Amino acid sequence: MAVVDPKNPARIIWTLPAIARRIGVGADFVRDTVATAEGTPIRELGGRFYCFEDDLMSFMRSNRLKPSQTA
């Protein structure tokens, strides 16, 4: 599920499964690896995970996930 804030055109992606679909991995990988990585753009609000799509894609392109974090 995505929501566009009229004040900030950045797309917000809600829920682990939606974030996982965007980057082509499983929800468990997002929860256990991406969401816990240093500098992650994934946040939690009221028990729900979310992120801004632009921030997520920049984070994934930056190779900030070290190989040891993905094992």
N, C-alpha and C positions, 0 to 999 in steps of 0.2 A: 504494500500500500504506500503510495507516495502522496505528499501534500505539498502544494506550492504556496508559500507565504507571499502575499502581494507586496510587502515591504522589502522582501529579500527573495529574488527569483530563484535562489538555489533550491533544488529539489531535496526534500527530506524523505529518507527511506526509513520506514518503521518496521520493526520486527526482525528477528534473526533470520527467518526463512527468506524474507524479501532482500535483506542485505546479502545473504548467501547467493541467491539467484543472480544478483547484479554482478558479483565477482566470480561466479561459476564454481562455487564450492558448497559444502554442506553447512547447515546451521550449527552443527556441533563444532566444526572447524572455526567458524566465526566466533562462537562463544568462548571456546577454549584457547584459541591462538590469536586471532586478530583483535578481539576485544580486550585481551590482556597484554598486548604488545605495548612497548613504550611509545608514547606519542600517538596512540590510536585515536582516530576521529570518532569512534563508536562510543556513545554515551548511553546511560540508563536513566530513565525517568519513570517513576511509579511502577517499577518492575518491567518496563518495556524498553527494549533497545532501539536506538535510532542513530542516524548519522546524516550529514549532508552529503549528497552524492558527489559533488565536486571534491570535497575533502577526502572522501573515501578513495576516489580514483587517484588523486594525487598521492595519497599514502601508499596505495598498492603499487603505483608506478615508481615510487622512490626506492623500492627494495628495502624498506625499513624492517621487513620481516627477515630476520637472520635465519640461515638454514637450520640452526639448532632449535629455533622456535617452531619450525614446521614439522619437526620429527615427532 
